[in-house]
Amino acid sequence: MEDICNFIPPKKHKSDLEFLHFVYETNVKKLRQPFLHSNFYLHIAFKGDAVLKFDGKEFPLKSGDVFFTFPNQSFNIDADDNFTYLYISFNGQGVLPLLNSLNINKENCVHKNFENILSFWMDAIRRVNTTNANILTESVLMYTLSFIDSTENVSVEEKKDKFDSILEYVNHNYTSKDMSIKKVADIFFYSEKYLSSLFVKKTKLKFSQYLNNLRISYAVKLFNKGEKNISEVAYKCGYTDQFYFSKVFKKYNGKTPSEYIKSPAI
């Protein structure tokens, strides 16, 4: 079976969800990568094996696996010769509330074992025409999301307040060089402004203060263990500028790193 690429015509009525493409892709290796789109994508692997790669992470894919990619997210699909998949691209004001309600984000973007709906996808894409395109494509999207909502076990993570998930993410990744309020906001689908105010409300600290607390506390632990290379410690804590690290360290400890290393407490 060859590629199928359906362009979805604009809806004739106002809608919170807009659909652009419904595609069956058979030649992923011939496509220019990395991919970088301006819309949301829902994919389902049809046959073969592949690996989804982005932000230094890798997610193995096999037939029946559903995966999401997001606007302005650079990603690669490293596939074997037999790998084929289908996807729907979509956008609109209703997307983020919909995905948030299912805890779908860049950290929770791959969902396994949906082989039971593959025939539904294939039947749908064969039937698409200009008259039924929007209704049929939206039906496939919603039908797939209904399985994500109902077939997966509710985890402890999902039971938590969403801000607890955000804190857990920051607490586990604070040494990342690219950690920022913008990155966290993008992952959890918040605006930077709203997430900044939420941090102050929940922690009584600005995001930068919370992040520096974690990093400087880790730096103190490293110095207390006997590490003396200030540049190396700064890098391990997530700082790319040693001088800025020293400035922040003194603000929190009353001593520069070199003074701290020489103090009797070490």
N, C-alpha and C positions, 0 to 999 in steps of 0.2 A: 504494500500500500504506500502511495506517495504522500508527500506533504499536503496538508489541507490548511489553507489560510483564509479565514473569513473575517472581513472587516465589518464591524457592527455599525449600522447607520445610527445617527443621533436619535434619541427618543423624541417623540412628538409632544411629550408632556414633561413638565418639570419633575425631576427625580433626585433623590439623595445619592443614588448609585448610577454611574454611567459606565458603559462597557465599550471597549474599543476593538478587541480582537478575540477570536476563539480559534486556536491553532493546534494542529497536529504536526509536530516537528520530528523529522526523521534524520536530519543531517546536522546534528549539533556540532560535529567536529569541523564542519565547513563554515560555521558562523564565526564572525569576528568577535573575539573575546579579549578582555573581560566585558561582560554585559553591563550596561548602565542605562537604566530606563527612568522615565519621569512619572511612571504610574505604578500601581500595585499589581502584582502578578500572583495568581494561584496556579500551580503546576501539579500534575500528577504523572509519575513515571509509569510508562506503559509496558516496556520490556527492556531487558538488559540491565547493566549496572553502571553507576556513575558516582562521582563525589562532588557535592556542592561545596565551594570554597569561598569564604569571604572573611575579612577582618582577622585573618590568621586562624580561622576555625575550619574544620572539615566535617561534613556530614555525609556518610555513605547513603546512597540511594539505590533502591531496587524496585522492581515492579510493584505497583500499588502504593508507593510512598507519596504522600502529598507534601509539597513544600511551598513556602511563600517567599517572595522577594519584594523589596520596598523601594519607593522612589529615591533616586540618587544613591542607591546602594550598588557599589561595584562588586560583581561576583563572577566566578568561573564555574563551568560545569565540565569536569574532567571525566569523559565518558568512554566506554568501550564501543566497538564498531556496531554493536547491535542495539545501542540505547536509543529509545524513542520516548517522547513524552508529549503531553497535551498541556495547553495553558490557556487561561483567560486573563486578559489585562483589563483593569477597571480603575475607577477613580470616583471622586465625588465627596460631598460633605458627610455622607453617611458611613464612609469607610472606617474611619478611626473609631467611632463609637461601636461599630459592629465588631471590629477586630479586638478592641479592648475588652468587650464583653466576654470574649473567648480566651483572653490572655494570649493572643497571638502577637508576637513581636519578634525582633531579631534574635532574641535569646531562646525563643520557643517557636521556631519557624518550620520544623520538620515533624511530620506526623506519620506514623508507620501503619502498614498493613490495611490498606483500603482496597484490596483486590476486588472486593465484592461490588464496588461501584465503577470499575473500569468499563464494563460493557455499557453502562448507562452513559458515561462520557462519550464513548465511541458512537453509540446510537445517536446521541444528541448532535455531535458535530457533523454527522452525515446528513442530518435532517435540517440543518440551519439554512435559512434563506432570508431574503430581505424583509419578508413579512413577519416571521416568527423569531428573528435573531435576538432581539432584546429579551423577550419573554423566556426563550429557551436558554439563553446564556445565563440570565439571572437565576433560573431554576437550577441549573447545574451548580452554580456557585453556592446557592443557599442549601441545596441538598447535601453538598459536600461539607459545608460548615455544620450542618445538623449532626453529622456523624462525628465530627471533631468534638462537638459539645456533649454528645451522649455516649460515645464509646470509650472515652478515656477516663481512667480513674481520677477522681478529684484528689489532687495531691495536697500536702501540707502547704506548699507554696501558693496554691490557688486559694486556700482558705485564709491566707494572711491578708491583712490590709495591704493594698498595693504599695504603699510607701515603705512597708517593711521589706518588700521585694526589692525596692530601689536601694534601700540602705544595705541590704545583703549584697547586692551587686557591687556597690561602691566599696564595701568592706572587703570584698574578695578581689577587687581589681584596682585598688588605689595606687599600686606601684606602676600601673600602665602609664607610659609616657604621654599617651593621648587622652588620658582621663580628663574630662571637662564637663561642665554643666550642659553644654550643647550635646555632647555624645550621649549622656544619660537621658536627656530629654528626647532625643531622636529614638533611642532604643525603646523607651516606654511611652512614646507618642504624647509627650507633653510639650507645651511651648517653654522656652527657656525662662521667660518671665514668670509663668505660673509655677514652674518647678523651683525657681529661686525663692519665691514667696512661701512655697510649701515647706522648703527646707528650714526657713527661719521659724515658721509656725510650729513645726514638729520637733526640731532639735534646738531651737533658740540660737542657732548658728547659721551664718551664711555658708553656702556650699564650699567656697574656697577655704573657709575656716575649718569646716569639718574635714575636708580633704587634707589640709595641712596638719591637723591634729593627728590623723592616722599616720601620715608620712613621717612626721617628726618623732612620734612615739616609736616608730620602727627604727628610725635612725639612732635614737638613744639606745635601743636594745642592741643594735649592731656595734655601737661604740663600747657599750658595757661588756660585750663579748670579746673585745680586744681588737676590733677592726680599727685601723688608723688612717687608711687612705680615704680622705674626705671626698675626693672626686668620685671614687668608686661607690661609697656609701650614698652619696647624693643620687647617683644613677640608679642604684638598687631601690631607692625609695620613690623613684618616679620623676626626679628633677633632671632636666637636661642642662641647667645652668648652675654651676657650682657656687657662683657668687650670690645668686638669688637664694639658693639653699642655705648658705651661711647666714644670710640676712634673716630669713624666716626662722632658722634654728635659734639664733640669738634672741629673737622676739619672744620665742616660746620658753627658752631656758635661761635667759639672762647672760649667756656666754656664747661665744663663737664656737664652732666645732673644734677648732684647735685648742681653745682654752678649756673646753670640756674634756678633751682627751688628756690634757695635762693635769686636770684637777684630781685631788686625792680620792674622790669618789669612784674613779675608774679603776 
